Amino acid sequence: MTETKKLSPHITINKLSEKNKKTLNTRTIFAVVFCVFYLFTVVNSILCDTQFGWFPQDNQAALVAKQFFAYMQIVWMSIISVFAAKEILNLHFYKNISMFIVVMFSILVCTIAPSIIFVSEKFNYFNHDKKWYFISFMITMVVVYLLTYLVNFIGFWVHGLLDAKKMFVHFVLLTLVSLYITSWIYFSFFKGWVTMVILFLIVTLTDSMAYICGMFFGKKKFSAYISPNKTVGGVAGGIFFTTLIVMLIFFGLSYTPDKFNILGNFFGIKYDLKLDNLIQTNNTSFSNAPWWWVSVFFIIVVLTIVAITGDLAYSYIKRMYKIKDFSHLLPGHGGVLDRIDSHSFVVPVFFIFTILISYFSSTAGLF
């Protein structure tokens, strides 16, 4: 009897150890799956980039191949909408097929419609100037989003769920997911893989640095109700170290042979930004581009703050609905919405920033 008691703690520890190992293995496997998904997205953006000379000969065959990968990118990114629609649906219309179709097609329409404008301009289908494409893009965005809101409102009304707070959450998630996918498609077409990698890096570093700094300097809670694990020290450290690391990366890139294309692609601001003209086209040296660095520093700080805001917003929604994850699609990582939480804030904000830069610049178009 005594021996059994002595052995039981050991058996329990072994069981816990095996359970932890299984959980760790599961999380690792699906983390790899997520990384492969992202890597494929980046590679596909390189293949559809008309300014990247990966094809042996720059001829009609190369153009056709790049158009094929451009449409592949739209289809590939649209896959997210199916899973995201299911997770948004589960908050209010659990297992309701008709509303699932409504939500899924809402995201698809809001994603594909503006993406067609991107492709049309990219390969010059209609032979119009950039202003025509810009106006077409803005009209398309306004029309499809208004129609989407109307159809989804009717869905809430038909099912007797006219609750202002629930509808607000539904429309916000619908808008964030749609803008996120649209923005990714835009960046993959026009800003290249560097922009996509840097945006992903900003979000990942902000989260990681906030966690590490919170372990060492986290004493005061940042938002005890929404996210108990976040601390003021962690948030401050996340913003500071992410900005520092990304700026150092840009500093390193400024010494590469292709620095004007790589750095100029990012943010839509030319590397040689000056005060006398928002966008300059002449290639000046690193020492003559101080305002480019000021603008990049400012937007990185803003994006780190936006990343933290996005994380808190999704945490608040989950607490509001008393759920840990939006789904169990990726065991150990939650669902699609759990994975793109901060991304769905950072990427659209950066997209809007790019549009504003394009609008106020006489030489840099939206596309």
VENNORFEN-V580141 format. One record per residue. N is the residue number from 0. RES is the residue in three letters. PHI is phi in whole degrees, 0 to 359 (none if undefined). Layout:
N_RES_PHI ; N_RES_PHI
This chain:
0_MET_none ; 1_THR_295 ; 2_GLU_296 ; 3_THR_297 ; 4_LYS_294 ; 5_LYS_291 ; 6_LEU_281 ; 7_SER_300 ; 8_PRO_298 ; 9_HIS_297 ; 10_ILE_295 ; 11_THR_297 ; 12_ILE_298 ; 13_ASN_298 ; 14_LYS_295 ; 15_LEU_296 ; 16_SER_297 ; 17_GLU_296 ; 18_LYS_295 ; 19_ASN_295 ; 20_LYS_298 ; 21_LYS_296 ; 22_THR_296 ; 23_LEU_297 ; 24_ASN_297 ; 25_THR_296 ; 26_ARG_298 ; 27_THR_295 ; 28_ILE_301 ; 29_PHE_283 ; 30_ALA_293 ; 31_VAL_296 ; 32_VAL_301 ; 33_PHE_297 ; 34_CYS_295 ; 35_VAL_296 ; 36_PHE_301 ; 37_TYR_293 ; 38_LEU_299 ; 39_PHE_298 ; 40_THR_298 ; 41_VAL_293 ; 42_VAL_299 ; 43_ASN_295 ; 44_SER_293 ; 45_ILE_293 ; 46_LEU_291 ; 47_CYS_261 ; 48_ASP_279 ; 49_THR_290 ; 50_GLN_262 ; 51_PHE_253 ; 52_GLY_275 ; 53_TRP_279 ; 54_PHE_279 ; 55_PRO_308 ; 56_GLN_229 ; 57_ASP_276 ; 58_ASN_226 ; 59_GLN_298 ; 60_ALA_298 ; 61_ALA_295 ; 62_LEU_296 ; 63_VAL_298 ; 64_ALA_298 ; 65_LYS_289 ; 66_GLN_295 ; 67_PHE_299 ; 68_PHE_290 ; 69_ALA_295 ; 70_TYR_291 ; 71_MET_299 ; 72_GLN_295 ; 73_ILE_297 ; 74_VAL_296 ; 75_TRP_298 ; 76_MET_289 ; 77_SER_291 ; 78_ILE_301 ; 79_ILE_302 ; 80_SER_298 ; 81_VAL_296 ; 82_PHE_289 ; 83_ALA_296 ; 84_ALA_299 ; 85_LYS_297 ; 86_GLU_288 ; 87_ILE_294 ; 88_LEU_299 ; 89_ASN_297 ; 90_LEU_290 ; 91_HIS_229 ; 92_PHE_233 ; 93_TYR_300 ; 94_LYS_59 ; 95_ASN_262 ; 96_ILE_297 ; 97_SER_297 ; 98_MET_287 ; 99_PHE_298 ; 100_ILE_296 ; 101_VAL_298 ; 102_VAL_294 ; 103_MET_297 ; 104_PHE_291 ; 105_SER_298 ; 106_ILE_293 ; 107_LEU_298 ; 108_VAL_295 ; 109_CYS_294 ; 110_THR_268 ; 111_ILE_285 ; 112_ALA_304 ; 113_PRO_292 ; 114_SER_294 ; 115_ILE_297 ; 116_ILE_297 ; 117_PHE_302 ; 118_VAL_297 ; 119_SER_300 ; 120_GLU_286 ; 121_LYS_302 ; 122_PHE_249 ; 123_ASN_53 ; 124_TYR_293 ; 125_PHE_253 ; 126_ASN_56 ; 127_HIS_246 ; 128_ASP_280 ; 129_LYS_295 ; 130_LYS_297 ; 131_TRP_296 ; 132_TYR_294 ; 133_PHE_297 ; 134_ILE_296 ; 135_SER_300 ; 136_PHE_298 ; 137_MET_294 ; 138_ILE_296 ; 139_THR_301 ; 140_MET_300 ; 141_VAL_297 ; 142_VAL_296 ; 143_VAL_293 ; 144_TYR_288 ; 145_LEU_296 ; 146_LEU_296 ; 147_THR_298 ; 148_TYR_298 ; 149_LEU_295 ; 150_VAL_297 ; 151_ASN_291 ; 152_PHE_297 ; 153_ILE_298 ; 154_GLY_299 ; 155_PHE_296 ; 156_TRP_293 ; 157_VAL_298 ; 158_HIS_269 ; 159_GLY_65 ; 160_LEU_241 ; 161_LEU_281 ; 162_ASP_255 ; 163_ALA_302 ; 164_LYS_293 ; 165_LYS_293 ; 166_MET_294 ; 167_PHE_298 ; 168_VAL_300 ; 169_HIS_300 ; 170_PHE_292 ; 171_VAL_296 ; 172_LEU_296 ; 173_LEU_300 ; 174_THR_292 ; 175_LEU_297 ; 176_VAL_295 ; 177_SER_297 ; 178_LEU_293 ; 179_TYR_299 ; 180_ILE_293 ; 181_THR_301 ; 182_SER_295 ; 183_TRP_298 ; 184_ILE_297 ; 185_TYR_300 ; 186_PHE_295 ; 187_SER_293 ; 188_PHE_278 ; 189_PHE_242 ; 190_LYS_250 ; 191_GLY_81 ; 192_TRP_290 ; 193_VAL_299 ; 194_THR_299 ; 195_MET_297 ; 196_VAL_293 ; 197_ILE_296 ; 198_LEU_297 ; 199_PHE_298 ; 200_LEU_294 ; 201_ILE_300 ; 202_VAL_294 ; 203_THR_296 ; 204_LEU_294 ; 205_THR_301 ; 206_ASP_293 ; 207_SER_292 ; 208_MET_294 ; 209_ALA_296 ; 210_TYR_292 ; 211_ILE_294 ; 212_CYS_295 ; 213_GLY_296 ; 214_MET_294 ; 215_PHE_264 ; 216_PHE_242 ; 217_GLY_280 ; 218_LYS_242 ; 219_LYS_271 ; 220_LYS_292 ; 221_PHE_279 ; 222_SER_208 ; 223_ALA_300 ; 224_TYR_282 ; 225_ILE_285 ; 226_SER_218 ; 227_PRO_301 ; 228_ASN_279 ; 229_LYS_277 ; 230_THR_238 ; 231_VAL_297 ; 232_GLY_297 ; 233_GLY_294 ; 234_VAL_297 ; 235_ALA_298 ; 236_GLY_293 ; 237_GLY_299 ; 238_ILE_294 ; 239_PHE_294 ; 240_PHE_289 ; 241_THR_296 ; 242_THR_300 ; 243_LEU_297 ; 244_ILE_295 ; 245_VAL_294 ; 246_MET_296 ; 247_LEU_295 ; 248_ILE_297 ; 249_PHE_296 ; 250_PHE_299 ; 251_GLY_295 ; 252_LEU_294 ; 253_SER_291 ; 254_TYR_257 ; 255_THR_279 ; 256_PRO_301 ; 257_ASP_259 ; 258_LYS_298 ; 259_PHE_292 ; 260_ASN_286 ; 261_ILE_294 ; 262_LEU_285 ; 263_GLY_292 ; 264_ASN_294 ; 265_PHE_287 ; 266_PHE_71 ; 267_GLY_76 ; 268_ILE_254 ; 269_LYS_297 ; 270_TYR_297 ; 271_ASP_257 ; 272_LEU_298 ; 273_LYS_229 ; 274_LEU_288 ; 275_ASP_288 ; 276_ASN_205 ; 277_LEU_303 ; 278_ILE_235 ; 279_GLN_251 ; 280_THR_251 ; 281_ASN_284 ; 282_ASN_277 ; 283_THR_263 ; 284_SER_280 ; 285_PHE_302 ; 286_SER_292 ; 287_ASN_261 ; 288_ALA_237 ; 289_PRO_294 ; 290_TRP_286 ; 291_TRP_296 ; 292_TRP_293 ; 293_VAL_297 ; 294_SER_294 ; 295_VAL_294 ; 296_PHE_302 ; 297_PHE_299 ; 298_ILE_289 ; 299_ILE_295 ; 300_VAL_300 ; 301_VAL_299 ; 302_LEU_293 ; 303_THR_294 ; 304_ILE_294 ; 305_VAL_296 ; 306_ALA_299 ; 307_ILE_293 ; 308_THR_298 ; 309_GLY_297 ; 310_ASP_298 ; 311_LEU_293 ; 312_ALA_298 ; 313_TYR_292 ; 314_SER_296 ; 315_TYR_296 ; 316_ILE_298 ; 317_LYS_295 ; 318_ARG_290 ; 319_MET_299 ; 320_TYR_262 ; 321_LYS_57 ; 322_ILE_233 ; 323_LYS_275 ; 324_ASP_227 ; 325_PHE_287 ; 326_SER_194 ; 327_HIS_245 ; 328_LEU_301 ; 329_LEU_246 ; 330_PRO_310 ; 331_GLY_90 ; 332_HIS_236 ; 333_GLY_85 ; 334_GLY_249 ; 335_VAL_299 ; 336_LEU_295 ; 337_ASP_292 ; 338_ARG_278 ; 339_ILE_256 ; 340_ASP_310 ; 341_SER_292 ; 342_HIS_301 ; 343_SER_289 ; 344_PHE_264 ; 345_VAL_295 ; 346_VAL_296 ; 347_PRO_296 ; 348_VAL_298 ; 349_PHE_295 ; 350_PHE_298 ; 351_ILE_297 ; 352_PHE_301 ; 353_THR_298 ; 354_ILE_297 ; 355_LEU_296 ; 356_ILE_301 ; 357_SER_293 ; 358_TYR_293 ; 359_PHE_271 ; 360_SER_255 ; 361_SER_276 ; 362_THR_248 ; 363_ALA_253 ; 364_GLY_275 ; 365_LEU_298 ; 366_PHE_255
